[in-house]
Amino acid sequence: MSDDSTMVSTPDELESTHFAEVIFPAGNPDFRAARNRCARACREFNSTPDDADPEERCQKWLDIVRPNRDRNEDGSLAVTHDQTFANPSLTAKTPFVKPPVYIDYGIRLYVGGSTFINRNCMIMDTPVADVVIGEGCSIGPNCTIIGVTHPVRLDERRQKHSIGQPVTIGNDVWIGANVTIL
């Protein structure tokens, strides 16, 4: 994988679950800590003013989706989504996301750099299955993307497990306002 991949929200060469459901104990202390970390990062991102420096906004996005990156290697993000409006020949490294955004874990969320996500997007992702949003997508306001569910059978629900499911949205997909994707 190229060095740029550490800055772009695209799938790592980590073990990936593209087709299978994965049962996991969401109440596990490590998973709770991961959700709390992501909630804090989302609060920071959501508190960023609309006129904030694009580089700052990109760094805060990466705090959500790549919390363990080596910040010394981040360097400049080179091209922000904002700059592509003035010069369409440039390619953005991170998506343009309007706050507020709500994400559960962030660590298996991969969003193409040329994607636009409008306000009030909720992504219910998991630490066990990928949520992939391709390049060039436009996601309208108030959309929800759900990659988690719970067992239907009562005896299985009582075990307090969740089920992670992969979600893949291809390139150049337009999703209107108030859409829910399961």
C-alpha positions in Angstrom: 0.0 0.0 0.0 1.3 3.5 -0.8 2.3 6.0 1.9 -0.7 8.1 1.0 -3.1 5.4 2.2 -2.4 6.4 5.8 -4.0 9.7 5.1 -6.9 8.6 2.9 -9.9 6.8 4.3 -9.6 3.7 2.2 -9.4 0.0 3.3 -6.2 -1.1 4.9 -4.7 -4.4 4.2 -6.0 -5.6 7.5 -8.2 -8.7 7.9 -11.5 -7.6 6.4 -15.0 -9.0 6.6 -16.6 -8.1 3.3 -19.3 -10.7 3.1 -19.9 -12.3 6.6 -21.7 -11.2 9.7 -19.5 -11.2 12.8 -20.9 -11.7 16.3 -19.1 -9.6 18.9 -19.6 -8.6 22.5 -20.3 -4.9 22.2 -20.2 -4.5 26.0 -16.5 -5.6 26.1 -14.5 -2.9 27.9 -12.1 -2.5 24.9 -15.1 -2.0 22.6 -16.6 0.5 25.0 -13.3 2.4 25.2 -13.2 2.5 21.4 -16.8 3.9 21.2 -16.0 6.5 23.9 -12.8 7.5 22.0 -14.8 7.9 18.8 -17.5 9.9 20.5 -14.9 12.4 21.9 -13.4 12.7 18.4 -16.8 13.3 16.9 -17.5 16.0 19.5 -14.2 17.7 18.5 -15.0 17.5 14.8 -18.6 18.7 15.3 -17.4 21.7 17.3 -15.2 22.9 14.4 -16.6 26.1 12.9 -17.7 26.1 9.2 -14.9 28.7 8.5 -12.2 26.6 10.1 -8.9 26.0 8.3 -9.5 23.0 6.0 -6.3 21.4 7.2 -7.6 21.5 10.8 -10.9 20.0 9.7 -9.0 17.2 7.9 -6.9 16.4 10.9 -10.1 16.2 13.1 -11.7 13.8 10.6 -8.6 11.6 10.7 -8.8 11.7 14.5 -12.2 9.9 14.0 -11.2 7.3 11.4 -7.4 6.9 11.9 -6.8 7.6 15.6 -3.6 5.5 15.8 -1.8 7.2 12.9 1.7 8.6 13.3 1.0 12.3 13.3 4.6 13.1 12.5 4.1 11.3 9.2 0.9 13.1 8.4 2.6 16.1 7.1 0.4 18.3 5.0 -2.7 16.6 3.7 -1.6 18.2 0.4 -5.1 18.8 -1.1 -8.2 19.3 0.9 -11.7 18.9 -0.5 -12.2 22.6 -0.2 -9.4 23.2 -2.7 -10.9 21.0 -5.3 -13.9 23.4 -5.7 -11.5 26.1 -7.0 -9.4 23.6 -9.0 -11.3 20.4 -10.0 -8.2 18.8 -11.5 -6.9 18.3 -7.9 -7.7 15.1 -5.9 -8.8 15.5 -2.3 -7.1 13.3 0.3 -10.0 13.3 2.8 -13.8 13.6 2.3 -15.7 16.8 2.9 -18.0 16.1 5.8 -20.3 18.8 7.2 -20.9 18.6 10.9 -22.6 17.2 12.9 -21.6 13.6 12.1 -22.2 10.7 14.5 -20.0 7.6 14.2 -19.7 4.7 16.7 -16.2 3.4 16.2 -14.6 4.9 13.1 -11.7 2.4 12.9 -13.2 0.3 10.1 -14.8 3.2 8.3 -13.3 4.0 4.9 -14.5 7.0 2.9 -13.1 8.2 -0.5 -11.4 11.5 -0.5 -13.6 12.9 -3.2 -16.8 12.1 -1.3 -19.2 14.7 0.2 -21.2 13.9 3.3 -23.9 16.4 4.3 -25.0 17.4 7.8 -26.3 15.0 10.5 -25.0 11.8 9.0 -25.1 8.8 11.4 -22.8 5.8 10.8 -23.4 2.9 13.1 -20.2 1.0 12.4 -18.5 -1.8 14.3 -14.9 -2.8 15.2 -15.4 -6.1 13.3 -16.8 -5.3 9.8 -15.9 -2.6 7.3 -18.1 0.3 6.2 -16.8 1.5 2.8 -18.0 4.6 1.0 -16.4 4.9 -2.4 -14.9 7.9 -4.3 -17.1 10.7 -5.7 -20.2 9.9 -3.6 -22.7 12.6 -2.4 -24.6 11.8 0.7 -27.5 14.0 1.6 -28.4 15.4 5.0 -29.9 13.2 7.8 -28.7 9.9 6.3 -28.0 6.8 8.4 -25.7 4.0 7.5 -26.1 0.9 9.8 -23.5 -1.9 9.9 -24.7 -3.4 13.2 -27.7 -5.4 14.3 -28.8 -7.6 17.1 -29.9 -11.3 17.1 -33.6 -11.8 16.4 -34.0 -14.8 18.7 -34.6 -13.9 22.3 -32.2 -16.5 23.7 -29.4 -15.1 21.6 -30.3 -11.5 22.5 -29.9 -12.3 26.2 -26.2 -13.0 25.6 -25.8 -9.3 24.9 -24.0 -9.7 21.6 -24.1 -7.5 18.6 -23.7 -8.5 14.9 -21.4 -6.5 12.7 -22.2 -6.5 9.0 -20.2 -5.0 6.2 -21.7 -2.1 4.2 -20.2 -1.1 0.9 -21.3 1.9 -1.1 -19.6 2.0 -4.5 -18.0 4.9 -6.4 -20.0 7.9 -7.6 -23.2 7.0 -5.7 -25.7 9.7 -4.9 -27.8 9.2 -1.8 -30.6 11.7 -1.2 -31.7 13.2 2.1 -33.1 11.0 5.0 -32.0 7.7 3.5 -31.3 4.7 5.8 -28.9 2.0 4.5 -28.8 -1.3 6.3 
